[in-house]
Amino acid sequence: MCTIELSKRQQQILDIVRDQGPITGEHIADHLGLTRATLRPDLAILTMAGFLEARPRVGYFYAGKKSGQIFGDQLRKMLVREYKAVPINIAENTSVYDAIVMMFMEDVGSIFVVKEGGLLAGVVSRKDLLKVAIGNQDTREVPVTLAMTRMPNIVTVTGDDTVYDAAKKLIDYQIDSCPVVRPVDAAGRNLEVIGRFTKTTIAKVFVELGENREV
């Protein structure tokens, strides 16, 4: 690292990034009550001198951190509510046949079964529906509730969970998606479905982090 004498402002920038990085130039400017344009020369000097490193779509980080640490830190700052997709829901009285049709029309690996008020009742996967379809049963007559996984045996996430924690659940439980829920009572027994978090969501996050953008 280059041995140069830092100005007071440059030292402030370095302290902010060391404590809060990865952090964007815009957020650094907010901390100091300055504009991004005002800080641009200082950030350029600190980066060229080796004090800081910059990564598109991530921000500035202290050069003493490893890239893996930086990536993990960024994922832990991203919240599920910012990346959740629209949920694909069906009612409890839906037949297995109609669930199969919806699953292929929507091109998803699982569907959330909801009761009145959009409250989560269960999750049905392709494997669940396939078991019924090959069991010589009339899929038009079998309700989806007989094929689904019921509460409380469902892995869920909330909008306030981090992308890292949600992704870890998908891996740990070997599932394709999680319903994003919001408790509607103090006990947390009734959960409203407000979105879905999937492996496709994770792929989109990786693409976003890989896109070029000024930090």
C-alpha positions in Angstrom: 0.0 0.0 0.0 1.3 3.4 -0.9 2.6 5.5 2.0 1.1 8.9 1.4 -0.1 11.5 3.9 -3.9 11.6 3.9 -6.0 14.7 4.2 -8.6 14.9 7.1 -11.4 14.2 4.6 -9.6 11.2 3.1 -9.0 9.8 6.6 -12.7 10.2 7.3 -13.6 8.4 4.1 -11.2 5.6 5.0 -12.7 5.2 8.5 -16.3 5.1 7.1 -15.4 2.4 4.5 -13.4 0.4 7.0 -16.4 0.3 9.4 -19.3 0.1 7.0 -17.9 -1.2 3.7 -18.9 -2.3 1.2 -20.5 1.1 0.7 -21.3 3.2 -2.3 -19.8 6.6 -3.0 -23.2 8.1 -2.7 -23.6 6.8 0.8 -20.1 8.0 1.8 -21.1 11.4 0.6 -24.3 11.3 2.6 -22.3 10.5 5.8 -20.1 13.5 5.2 -22.8 15.9 4.1 -21.1 16.4 0.7 -21.9 15.6 -2.9 -20.7 12.6 -4.8 -18.8 14.8 -7.3 -16.9 16.6 -4.4 -15.7 13.2 -3.1 -14.7 11.7 -6.5 -11.1 13.0 -6.5 -10.6 11.7 -2.9 -12.0 8.3 -3.8 -9.9 8.1 -6.9 -6.7 8.9 -4.8 -7.6 6.4 -2.1 -8.3 3.7 -4.7 -5.2 4.3 -6.8 -3.1 4.4 -3.6 -4.4 1.0 -2.6 -6.2 2.0 0.5 -9.6 1.2 -1.0 -10.9 -1.1 -3.7 -14.0 -0.6 -5.7 -16.3 -3.2 -7.2 -19.2 -2.4 -9.6 -22.7 -2.8 -8.0 -21.1 -3.4 -4.6 -19.2 -0.3 -3.7 -15.9 0.7 -2.0 -14.3 -1.6 0.6 -11.2 -1.5 2.7 -8.3 -3.2 0.8 -7.5 -5.3 3.8 -10.7 -7.4 3.2 -10.8 -10.5 1.0 -13.1 -10.5 -2.0 -15.1 -13.4 -0.5 -15.7 -11.3 2.6 -16.9 -8.4 0.6 -19.3 -10.5 -1.4 -20.7 -12.0 1.7 -21.1 -8.7 3.4 -23.0 -7.3 0.4 -25.4 -10.3 0.4 -26.0 -9.8 4.1 -27.1 -6.2 3.4 -29.6 -7.1 0.7 -33.1 -7.7 2.0 -35.6 -10.2 0.6 -38.3 -7.5 0.3 -36.1 -5.8 -2.4 -35.8 -8.9 -4.5 -38.9 -11.1 -3.9 -41.0 -12.1 -6.8 -44.8 -12.2 -7.2 -46.2 -15.3 -5.4 -48.1 -18.0 -7.4 -51.0 -18.9 -5.2 -54.0 -21.3 -5.4 -57.0 -21.8 -3.2 -57.4 -24.8 -0.9 -60.3 -26.2 -2.9 -58.3 -26.3 -6.1 -57.9 -29.7 -7.7 -54.6 -31.4 -8.4 -55.4 -31.1 -12.1 -55.8 -27.4 -12.0 -52.7 -27.1 -9.9 -50.7 -29.0 -12.6 -52.1 -26.7 -15.3 -51.2 -23.6 -13.3 -47.7 -24.9 -12.5 -46.9 -25.4 -16.2 -48.5 -22.2 -17.3 -46.5 -20.2 -14.8 -43.4 -22.3 -15.3 -42.6 -22.7 -11.6 -41.5 -25.6 -9.4 -43.9 -25.0 -6.6 -47.2 -23.2 -5.8 -48.4 -21.8 -2.5 -51.8 -23.0 -1.3 -53.6 -20.2 0.6 -56.8 -20.0 2.6 -59.1 -17.0 3.0 -57.3 -13.7 3.3 -54.2 -15.0 1.4 -52.9 -16.9 4.5 -50.5 -19.7 3.9 -51.9 -23.2 4.2 -49.4 -25.3 2.4 -46.9 -25.6 -0.5 -47.2 -28.1 -3.4 -44.3 -29.1 -5.6 -44.0 -30.8 -8.9 -43.0 -33.9 -7.1 -46.1 -33.8 -5.0 -48.3 -33.4 -8.0 -46.5 -36.1 -9.9 -47.1 -38.6 -7.1 -50.9 -38.1 -7.4 -50.8 -38.1 -11.2 -49.1 -41.5 -11.4 -51.2 -43.0 -8.7 -54.1 -43.8 -10.9 -56.2 -41.2 -9.2 -58.5 -38.8 -11.0 -56.6 -35.5 -10.6 -59.7 -33.5 -11.3 -61.3 -35.0 -8.2 -58.4 -34.9 -5.8 -58.0 -31.6 -3.9 -54.6 -30.1 -3.8 -54.7 -30.1 0.0 -54.1 -33.9 -0.1 -50.8 -33.5 -1.9 -49.4 -30.4 -0.3 -46.9 -29.9 2.6 -48.8 -28.3 5.4 -47.9 -25.7 8.0 -45.9 -25.7 10.2 -43.6 -27.9 8.1 -42.9 -25.2 5.5 -39.7 -23.2 5.2 -40.6 -19.5 5.0 -38.7 -16.2 4.9 -39.8 -12.6 5.7 -39.1 -9.4 3.8 -36.7 -8.4 6.5 -34.5 -11.5 6.1 -31.3 -11.0 4.2 -30.7 -12.5 0.7 -27.9 -14.5 2.2 -30.1 -16.1 4.9 -32.9 -16.8 2.4 -30.4 -18.4 0.0 -28.9 -20.5 2.7 -32.4 -21.9 3.6 -32.9 -23.0 0.0 -29.6 -24.8 0.1 -29.9 -26.3 3.6 -33.4 -27.6 3.0 -32.8 -28.5 -0.7 -35.9 -26.7 -2.0 -36.5 -24.5 -5.0 -38.4 -21.7 -3.4 -39.7 -20.2 -0.1 -42.9 -18.2 0.4 -42.2 -14.7 1.6 -44.6 -14.1 4.5 -45.8 -11.5 6.9 -47.3 -12.5 10.3 -50.8 -11.1 10.8 -51.0 -12.0 14.5 -48.8 -11.6 17.5 -48.2 -15.3 17.8 -47.1 -15.6 14.2 -49.4 -18.6 13.5 -51.2 -16.9 10.6 -48.9 -15.9 7.8 -49.9 -13.8 4.8 -48.1 -14.7 1.6 -46.6 -11.5 0.1 -44.0 -13.0 -2.3 -41.7 -15.8 -3.2 -37.9 -16.2 -3.0 -36.4 -18.8 -5.5 -33.2 -20.1 -6.9 -34.0 -17.9 -9.9 -34.0 -14.9 -7.5 -30.5 -15.8 -6.4 -29.3 -16.0 -10.1 -30.7 -12.5 -10.7 -28.9 -11.1 -7.7 -25.6 -12.6 -9.0 -26.2 -11.0 -12.4 -27.0 -7.7 -10.8 -23.8 -7.8 -8.7 -21.9 -8.5 -11.9 -23.2 -5.6 -13.9 -21.0 -2.6 -14.4 -22.2 0.5 -12.5 -20.4 3.4 -10.9 -19.9 2.9 -7.2 
